[in-house]
């Protein structure tokens, strides 16, 4: 926001209010979670099997789902939770 405000020659707070009130954008704070357990892994595999069957039986249309591959992580496990927000 700081760089965009400079480019647009606006105060940072003015741009933040425009983004929030006019454009309806809100900051998203990333949350961290515990390690994946064996039980959770099994539930995920079961979910994948159910979804795969739904695709194959055409009960579910893949064109109605948005898939993303975006992930934010560091190899050493560090996450700065205080500054980890996206608009």
Buried (B, 14 or more C-beta within 10 A) or exposed (E): BEEEBEEEEBEEEEBBEBBEEEEEEEEEEEEEEEEEEEEEEEEEEEEEEEBEEEEEEEEBEEEEEEEEEEEEEEEEEEEEEEEEEEE
